[in-house]
Amino acid sequence: QVQLVESGGGLVQPGGSLRLSCTASGFTLNNLAVAWNRQAPGKERELVAFIPSGGRSANYADSVKGRFTMSRDNAENTVNLQMNSLKPEDTAVYYCNAYGGKRFEYDYWGQGTQVTVSS
């Protein structure tokens, strides 16, 4: 069964850190590009970071550059998002998306994990 599961969300104070994980089952995550997106209440979904298929270097939105780091753990079939120096405006539901294929026939989403940054 093909599945993406996010974990690691929670409540953290401003300036704190969290690490989100996106674990795949039923397919090899390294064969697809992976993106982290987030959606805050009343706002449109925002691309946070993405990493190409088989790649190790990620690209980041300006709003998180220098604070967030995305990486692959191929042994665990997982992609991680390390989030440091968190701000209240980072509060959102974070979604993992794996996509690709020659005809872009693969497009998998996780259920989302809540991140709340508040004192």
Backbone as JSON, one array per atom type, in Angstrom:
{
  "sequence": "QVQLVESGGGLVQPGGSLRLSCTASGFTLNNLAVAWNRQAPGKERELVAFIPSGGRSANYADSVKGRFTMSRDNAENTVNLQMNSLKPEDTAVYYCNAYGGKRFEYDYWGQGTQVTVSS",
  "N": [[0.84, -1.19, 0.0], [0.59, 2.16, -0.91], [1.85, 4.89, 0.8], [2.27, 7.96, 2.59], [3.57, 9.3, 5.48], [3.57, 11.82, 7.79], [5.37, 13.1, 10.6], [6.28, 14.46, 13.83], [5.4, 17.03, 14.36], [4.15, 19.72, 16.49], [3.85, 21.75, 19.49], [5.77, 24.6, 19.99], [8.0, 27.01, 21.41], [8.66, 30.39, 20.3], [11.69, 30.75, 18.52], [12.49, 28.21, 19.01], [13.02, 24.71, 18.04], [12.05, 22.16, 15.71], [11.78, 18.9, 14.3], [10.54, 17.6, 11.43], [9.35, 14.59, 9.96], [8.97, 12.61, 7.03], [7.76, 9.71, 6.02], [7.85, 7.08, 3.75], [5.92, 4.37, 2.43], [5.55, 1.44, 0.46], [6.71, 2.38, -1.84], [9.79, 3.68, -3.25], [11.18, 6.38, -1.82], [13.34, 7.92, -2.64], [13.29, 7.84, -5.37], [11.6, 9.75, -6.27], [10.8, 13.26, -6.51], [10.55, 15.38, -3.65], [8.51, 17.43, -1.69], [7.99, 19.86, 0.85], [5.14, 21.39, 2.0], [3.11, 24.0, 3.37], [0.21, 25.09, 5.15], [-1.44, 27.71, 6.49], [-4.12, 28.79, 8.67], [-6.73, 30.27, 6.86], [-5.07, 31.02, 4.81], [-3.35, 30.53, 1.66], [-1.94, 27.47, 0.4], [1.54, 26.99, 0.8], [4.67, 26.56, -0.74], [7.39, 25.21, 0.91], [9.9, 23.9, 0.86], [11.85, 21.9, -1.4], [13.17, 18.87, -2.79], [14.98, 17.36, -5.4], [14.39, 14.29, -7.3], [16.41, 11.63, -6.29], [18.23, 13.49, -5.47], [20.32, 15.51, -3.3], [20.54, 18.1, -2.56], [18.57, 20.68, -1.41], [15.97, 23.06, -2.16], [14.74, 26.23, -1.06], [12.03, 28.2, 0.23], [12.07, 31.76, 0.41], [11.21, 32.67, 2.87], [11.98, 30.79, 4.73], [14.59, 30.22, 4.35], [17.85, 29.53, 5.44], [17.0, 28.87, 7.95], [15.55, 26.51, 7.89], [16.21, 23.08, 7.09], [16.26, 20.61, 4.71], [16.43, 17.11, 4.21], [17.44, 13.88, 2.94], [16.92, 10.56, 4.11], [17.81, 7.8, 3.07], [18.07, 5.18, 3.91], [16.06, 4.89, 5.73], [13.93, 5.41, 4.18], [12.88, 8.0, 4.16], [12.22, 11.51, 4.4], [13.45, 14.38, 5.92], [12.68, 17.42, 7.69], [14.34, 19.82, 9.15], [13.69, 22.28, 11.41], [14.63, 25.32, 12.54], [15.02, 28.16, 14.77], [12.32, 29.0, 14.99], [9.36, 30.82, 14.13], [6.36, 32.65, 15.05], [4.89, 32.98, 12.69], [5.45, 30.71, 11.29], [3.63, 28.89, 12.0], [1.43, 26.39, 11.05], [-0.22, 23.8, 9.13], [1.77, 21.21, 8.07], [2.63, 19.61, 5.1], [3.74, 16.73, 3.41], [4.83, 15.94, 0.15], [5.25, 13.74, -2.43], [6.41, 13.35, -5.68], [6.44, 12.86, -9.28], [7.91, 10.93, -11.96], [7.95, 9.8, -15.38], [5.82, 10.8, -16.79], [4.8, 12.38, -14.91], [3.13, 10.9, -13.28], [3.02, 10.16, -10.68], [1.92, 11.23, -7.58], [1.86, 11.82, -4.49], [0.5, 12.41, -1.25], [0.89, 13.27, 2.17], [-0.91, 13.14, 5.33], [-0.64, 15.39, 6.79], [0.85, 17.45, 9.37], [0.56, 19.2, 12.37], [2.1, 22.26, 13.17], [2.78, 24.45, 15.68], [3.75, 27.57, 16.7], [4.28, 29.3, 19.46], [4.2, 31.37, 22.37]],
  "CA": [[0.0, 0.0, 0.0], [1.37, 3.39, -1.02], [1.48, 5.79, 1.89], [3.23, 8.93, 3.13], [3.16, 9.65, 6.83], [4.37, 12.85, 8.44], [5.42, 13.07, 12.06], [7.2, 15.41, 14.44], [4.82, 18.32, 14.64], [3.83, 19.98, 17.89], [3.86, 23.12, 19.99], [7.13, 25.03, 20.35], [8.1, 28.44, 21.64], [9.45, 31.12, 19.3], [13.12, 30.5, 18.65], [12.73, 26.78, 19.2], [13.26, 23.84, 16.88], [11.31, 20.91, 15.52], [12.16, 18.13, 13.11], [9.46, 16.84, 10.81], [9.75, 13.46, 9.13], [8.01, 12.12, 6.05], [8.18, 8.34, 5.76], [7.09, 6.45, 2.68], [5.79, 2.92, 2.35], [4.99, 1.0, -0.81], [7.52, 2.88, -2.93], [11.09, 4.2, -2.83], [11.05, 7.83, -1.81], [14.46, 8.54, -3.33], [13.0, 7.85, -6.8], [10.7, 10.86, -6.55], [11.03, 14.55, -5.86], [9.75, 15.54, -2.43], [8.31, 18.82, -1.28], [7.23, 20.21, 2.06], [4.26, 22.52, 1.84], [2.39, 24.32, 4.59], [-0.98, 25.9, 4.99], [-1.91, 28.35, 7.72], [-5.55, 29.09, 8.61], [-7.1, 31.42, 6.06], [-4.05, 31.33, 3.81], [-3.16, 29.52, 0.63], [-0.83, 26.55, 0.62], [2.82, 27.59, 0.46], [5.8, 25.64, -0.88], [8.43, 25.53, 1.87], [11.18, 23.39, 0.38], [11.74, 20.69, -2.2], [14.43, 18.23, -3.15], [14.69, 16.58, -6.6], [14.54, 12.85, -7.2], [17.81, 11.22, -6.18], [19.08, 14.61, -5.12], [20.63, 15.76, -1.9], [20.49, 19.54, -2.3], [17.2, 21.16, -1.4], [15.69, 24.47, -2.44], [13.91, 26.74, 0.02], [11.34, 29.48, 0.12], [12.83, 32.84, 1.06], [10.73, 32.85, 4.23], [12.57, 29.8, 5.64], [16.0, 30.02, 3.98], [18.78, 29.76, 6.55], [16.43, 28.36, 9.21], [15.07, 25.14, 7.66], [17.07, 22.21, 6.3], [15.59, 19.4, 4.25], [17.43, 16.09, 3.89], [16.95, 12.52, 2.72], [17.48, 9.41, 4.82], [17.36, 6.72, 2.18], [18.01, 3.91, 4.66], [14.76, 4.86, 6.41], [12.89, 5.8, 3.21], [12.33, 9.16, 4.85], [12.75, 12.85, 4.2], [13.31, 15.17, 7.13], [12.73, 18.87, 7.63], [14.79, 20.39, 10.42], [13.22, 23.67, 11.48], [15.25, 26.05, 13.64], [14.65, 29.57, 14.91], [10.93, 29.06, 14.56], [8.64, 32.07, 14.36], [4.91, 32.43, 15.06], [4.37, 32.89, 11.32], [5.67, 29.35, 10.77], [2.51, 28.07, 12.42], [0.68, 25.88, 9.89], [-0.18, 22.35, 8.91], [2.84, 20.91, 7.12], [2.32, 18.45, 4.29], [4.77, 16.15, 2.58], [4.33, 15.6, -1.19], [6.22, 13.05, -3.29], [5.84, 13.45, -7.02], [7.38, 12.64, -10.38], [7.63, 9.95, -13.01], [8.17, 10.31, -16.74], [4.62, 11.54, -17.17], [4.32, 12.96, -13.65], [1.98, 10.1, -12.88], [3.06, 9.92, -9.24], [1.63, 12.44, -6.81], [1.41, 11.31, -3.2], [0.47, 13.4, -0.18], [0.64, 12.81, 3.52], [-2.12, 13.65, 5.97], [-0.32, 16.66, 7.41], [1.17, 17.5, 10.79], [0.39, 20.58, 12.85], [3.19, 22.93, 13.85], [2.3, 25.68, 16.32], [4.84, 28.31, 17.34], [3.6, 30.24, 20.34], [4.71, 31.44, 23.74]],
  "C": [[0.88, 1.25, 0.0], [0.9, 4.37, 0.04], [2.63, 6.72, 2.22], [2.71, 9.34, 4.49], [4.12, 10.69, 7.39], [4.33, 12.67, 9.96], [6.35, 14.18, 12.54], [6.64, 16.78, 14.73], [4.54, 18.5, 16.13], [3.83, 21.45, 18.19], [5.28, 23.46, 20.44], [7.12, 26.53, 20.55], [8.89, 29.11, 20.53], [10.94, 30.97, 19.58], [13.48, 29.05, 18.81], [12.89, 26.03, 17.9], [12.32, 22.65, 16.89], [11.9, 20.2, 14.31], [10.95, 17.32, 12.65], [10.06, 15.71, 9.97], [8.61, 13.05, 8.22], [8.5, 10.74, 5.62], [7.25, 7.69, 4.74], [7.01, 4.94, 2.86], [5.14, 2.57, 1.02], [5.73, 1.53, -2.03], [8.82, 3.45, -2.36], [11.08, 5.71, -2.96], [12.16, 8.53, -2.6], [14.23, 8.61, -4.85], [12.13, 9.02, -7.23], [11.22, 12.16, -5.93], [10.11, 14.63, -4.63], [9.69, 17.01, -2.06], [7.64, 18.85, 0.08], [6.43, 21.47, 1.74], [3.63, 22.82, 3.19], [1.2, 25.2, 4.27], [-1.42, 26.4, 6.36], [-3.4, 28.67, 7.57], [-5.81, 30.37, 7.8], [-6.11, 31.82, 4.99], [-3.94, 30.21, 2.8], [-1.96, 28.64, 0.99], [0.45, 27.17, 0.07], [3.88, 26.5, 0.34], [6.92, 26.1, 0.05], [9.81, 25.12, 1.35], [10.92, 22.18, -0.5], [13.13, 20.18, -2.53], [14.15, 17.33, -4.36], [14.89, 15.09, -6.38], [16.02, 12.48, -7.21], [18.74, 12.3, -5.71], [19.3, 14.72, -3.63], [20.53, 17.24, -1.54], [19.05, 20.01, -2.43], [17.15, 22.64, -1.78], [14.64, 24.95, -1.46], [13.2, 28.03, -0.36], [12.16, 30.53, 0.88], [12.47, 32.97, 2.54], [11.38, 31.89, 5.22], [14.06, 29.59, 5.38], [16.91, 30.4, 5.16], [18.27, 29.24, 7.88], [16.01, 26.9, 9.08], [16.08, 24.38, 6.81], [16.33, 20.93, 5.99], [16.65, 18.38, 3.84], [16.75, 14.74, 3.68], [17.68, 11.55, 3.66], [17.02, 8.18, 4.06], [17.26, 5.37, 2.91], [16.65, 3.75, 5.36], [13.61, 5.19, 5.47], [12.12, 7.03, 3.69], [12.99, 10.44, 4.34], [12.46, 13.65, 5.45], [13.33, 16.66, 6.83], [13.1, 19.37, 9.02], [14.45, 21.87, 10.42], [13.8, 24.32, 12.73], [14.77, 27.49, 13.66], [13.21, 29.81, 14.48], [10.27, 30.35, 15.0], [7.15, 31.78, 14.41], [4.33, 32.29, 13.65], [4.68, 31.56, 10.64], [4.54, 28.41, 11.18], [1.65, 27.68, 11.22], [0.58, 24.36, 10.0], [0.83, 22.11, 7.8], [2.53, 19.58, 6.43], [3.54, 18.02, 3.49], [4.13, 15.7, 1.25], [5.45, 14.94, -1.98], [5.63, 12.97, -4.69], [6.92, 13.16, -8.07], [6.94, 11.55, -11.31], [7.77, 10.61, -14.37], [6.99, 11.15, -17.2], [3.99, 12.21, -15.95], [3.06, 12.23, -13.17], [1.95, 9.8, -11.39], [2.86, 11.25, -8.5], [1.01, 12.0, -5.5], [1.5, 12.4, -2.14], [0.28, 12.7, 1.16], [-0.58, 13.51, 4.1], [-1.88, 15.01, 6.65], [0.0, 16.53, 8.88], [1.17, 18.96, 11.22], [1.67, 21.06, 13.54], [2.64, 24.25, 14.38], [3.47, 26.32, 17.06], [4.2, 29.44, 18.15], [4.23, 30.22, 21.71], [3.56, 31.26, 24.72]]
}
